[in-house]
Amino acid sequence: MQPDPTADTDPGATALTEVVTRLRRALRTSIRSDYPWESLPMAQVELLLALRDDEPARVGALAARQRLAPSTVSGLVQTLVEAGLVARETGADDRRVAVVRLTAAGRARLDGWERAHLDRFTAALAGLSDEERTRLGAAIPALSRLADQLGEAGTV
């Protein structure tokens, strides 16, 4: 008999893990059904989001920020370069260093991705009661703080 991995876990943590997993899966599936043009893998989207927040960026800095191996990020960047979504350039401060920037096509694709997600969430929220929407709205600050805690190095 296998041990129960949730035996010593807070029931709230278990329930939240299950709901977040279901939400991610449902959103990913519905986006690809409702917006078949949206085929970017999440790793690429996360890299585009990181670049938008802080560009130009070195591959090493992106790797550290995303907590991925530099070789993994380098491969993702190359795929995005080939798709025309990012450009590799020489660093302004150090010409030996390559930096990565979003292209206009990359910005447009990221804007479309965000619009598709916003439209999908808006439609799903419309199916909830006013009370449920109010409760979700009230939970957003706590969920944001939880995301910050999970994102801090060494907390998980």
N, C-alpha and C positions, 0 to 999 in steps of 0.2 A: 504494500500500500504506500502510495506517495504521500509525503508530508504536505499539509496545507500551507502554501506560501503566505496566506493571509491570516493565519492563526493568531499571530501577535500584532496585528495591524489594526489601527484605528478604523472602525467601520466607515467613518466619513471619508477617509483617504481611499479606501477600497471603492466606495460608491463613486467618488469623484473621478478616480482613475477609469472606472468603467464608462462613466458618462462622457468624459473627454475623449476616450478612444472611440466610442460610438459617434460622437459629434464629428470628429475628424474623418472617420470613414464615410459617414453620411454626406458630409460636405464635399469630400473628394469625389464620391460617386455621383452626387447630384450635379456638381459643376460639370463633370465630363459628359453627363447625359444632356443637361440643359444647354451647355456651351461646348459642343464637340470640338471646336477649334482650340480649346484650352487643353493643351497636352504637356505643359511644362511640368517636369518632376518637381516635387517639393524642394529638393536640395537646390535646384537651380533658382526657384522662386526665392528661397531664403537668401541665396547669394545676391540676387538682384536687389532684394530689400536692404541687405547690409550695405551694398554699394550706394544705393540711393541715400541712405542715412549718412554715409561717410565716404565721399569720393573726392579725388582719386584715392585708391587704396592699393597697397602692396598685397601680393598673394599671401605672404606670411602673416600680415595683419588680419586679412580676411580669415585665414585658417585659424588663428588664435581666437578671433571673435566668434567663429562658428564652432569652435572646439573640434576641428577636423584636422587631419594630417595635411601638411602643405601639398603633398603630391595629389591628394584627393581634390583639393581646391583648385590646383593647377589644371587637373583634368576637367573639372566643371567649367573653369574659365575658358579653356580651349574649346569646349563644346559650345559655350555661349558666344565666343568669338566667331566660330564657324557659322553660327546661326545669325550673326550680325547684331546680337543684343548687347554685347560689350566690346570694347576696344582695348587692346594692350598698347600702352604708350611708354615712352621713356620718362622717367621721373624728372620733374623740374629742378629739384635740388641735387639729385645725384643721377647722372646720365647712365650709370651702370645698372640702375634699378628699373625694373618694369613696374608700371602701375596700371590699374584697370579702371576704366570708366564705363558708365552706361552710355549706349548710343541713343539716338532719338528713337530708333526702333525698339530698343530695350525699355526705354521709358514708356513708350506707347503700349508695349506688351504688358508691362507691370501695371499700368493704369487700367488696362482691360481686365487683367486678372483680379485686381482689387474691385473693380466695378461689378464683375460677375459674382464675386463673393458677397459684396454688399447687396446686390439685387436678390441673391439667393436667401441671405439672412432676412432681408426685409420681407420677402414673400413668406418665409417660414414663421417669422414673428407675427405676421398678420393672422395666422391660424391659431394663435394663442389668445387666451382671455386677457382682458385689461389687467387683472390682478397678476397673472403670470408674467406679463411684460413688465409690470412694476417691480415684481420680485427679482426678475432678471436684471433690470436696471440697477436696483439696489445692491446686487451682488457684484457688479462690475468692479468697483474699487477694491474689494477684497480679492477678486480673481486677478486683478492687475498686480496687487502686492504679492500674491502667491506666485505668479509668473516671474516677478522680479526675484523672489527668494529662490525659486528653482533655477533661475539663470545665473545666480551668483556662484562663483567658483567655490567648491568645497562644501556646499550645503547639501548636496545630494550624494 
